[in-house]
Each structure stands twice: as structure tokens, then as C-alpha cells.
Amino acid sequence: MTELEVAASLVDLVIAITVIEALALSLLHWRTGRGVAPRDFLINLSSGLCLMLALRSVLRDAGITWLALWLLAAGAAHAIDIAVRWRRHKRPDIVKQGITA
């Protein structure tokens, strides 16, 4: 096995562990209401998964098209995550204090 094949296998392992972690956290929250809500981590996690898939595509020699698509998907997920967080914290301090103009 070449070093690139070993590296690709390690990336595959990390992707699998990340997916299992997401499923476990989601199941825990769904069953108990404890932990982090999936809506609070899934978009961010998908961005990271897309970056790992981009790396995997390079290591597996899948071609520049797959690399570009995975990087585009990671960027889109990151932008969506920022937009969602921005909307959640958009309220001015005056509204937070209960003072209206």
C-alpha cells in the first residue's frame, strides 16, 4: 500500500467517525433533549465533511472536477452556517434590553 492509499484510508476513517458522531449526537438529542441540537452543528459539520471529501478526492486521484465540487460545497455550507448564525445574533442591543424606539 502506498502512502497516498494509507492517507486516503485514514481520511475515510475520519469521515466514518464524523458521520457516526453526528448520528449519535442527533439521536441523543432526539431521545433525551440533552446535548447539542442538530440544527446547531449539522451545517458546520457538513462543511468539514466536504473538506475531508475534497482531500479524499485528491488522495484517490478522482480528478479536479470532484475537488472543485467538494470545495464549492464546503464553501456553500460555510456561507449558510455564517448566515444562520448572523440572523440569530442580528438583534440590536436596544431590543435585547426590552427598549423599543
C-alpha atoms as one frame of an Amber mdcrd trajectory, in Angstrom:
protein
   0.000   0.000   0.000   1.390   3.410  -0.949   1.499   6.381   1.385  -1.313
   8.050  -0.574  -3.511   4.977  -0.183  -2.822   4.888   3.552  -3.595   8.597
   3.828  -6.828   8.144   1.862  -7.830   5.274   4.148  -7.199   7.461   7.188
  -9.399  10.182   5.697 -12.096   7.543   5.066 -11.854   6.502   8.716 -12.177
  10.094   9.949 -15.187  10.644   7.671 -16.850   7.498   9.044 -16.169   8.521
  12.649 -17.541  12.007  11.966 -20.754  10.615  10.465 -21.175   8.224  13.412
 -20.595  11.118  15.836 -23.242  13.232  14.077 -25.740  10.371  14.178 -25.018
   9.681  17.858 -25.346  13.341  18.858 -28.567  13.683  16.873 -30.021  10.516
  18.397 -29.042  11.614  21.911 -30.714  14.980  21.428 -33.805  13.454  19.827
 -34.256  10.844  22.575 -33.318  12.908  25.657 -33.395  16.560  24.642 -29.854
  16.857  26.012 -26.700  17.759  24.177 -26.302  19.938  21.136 -29.294  20.302
  18.841 -28.583  19.034  15.315 -29.576  22.408  13.829 -26.682  23.914  15.797
 -23.963  21.684  14.345 -25.043  19.901  11.162 -24.378  22.740   8.700 -20.941
  23.390  10.172 -20.183  19.675  10.262 -21.216  19.274   6.625 -18.710  21.954
   5.660 -15.951  19.976   7.378 -17.101  16.743   5.766 -16.974  18.377   2.345
 -13.397  19.493   3.014 -12.484  15.941   4.008 -14.139  14.635   0.843 -12.144
  17.160  -1.184  -8.940  15.850   0.389 -10.089  12.283  -0.235 -10.765  13.057
  -3.899  -7.191  14.310  -4.306  -5.701  11.320  -2.483  -7.806   8.875  -4.537
  -6.935  10.727  -7.779 -10.601  11.374  -8.562  -9.856  14.424 -10.699 -10.028
  18.165 -10.456 -13.789  18.239 -11.041 -14.514  16.352  -7.814 -12.060  18.511
  -5.898 -13.731  21.674  -7.183 -17.238  20.373  -6.426 -16.365  19.365  -2.850
 -14.629  22.693  -2.210 -17.622  24.562  -3.641 -19.965  22.550  -1.413 -17.784
  23.273   1.641 -17.817  26.981   0.868 -21.578  26.990   0.381 -22.167  25.155
   3.668 -19.839  27.588   5.449 -21.688  30.586   3.975 -25.050  29.139   5.032
 -23.720  28.498   8.545 -22.491  32.098   8.848 -25.816  33.451   7.520 -27.817
  31.381  10.016 -25.613  32.471  12.926 -25.723  36.086  11.765 -29.549  36.073
  11.735 -29.679  34.576  15.225 -27.489  37.352  16.664 -28.687  40.228  14.479
 -30.901  41.890  17.094 -29.624  45.252  18.305 -28.782  45.735  21.975 -31.805
  48.028  22.422 -34.226  45.239  21.500 -32.404  42.806  23.797 -32.904  45.209
  26.725 -36.620  45.490  26.025 -36.397  49.127  24.933 -38.175  49.973  21.725
 -37.818  53.151  19.722
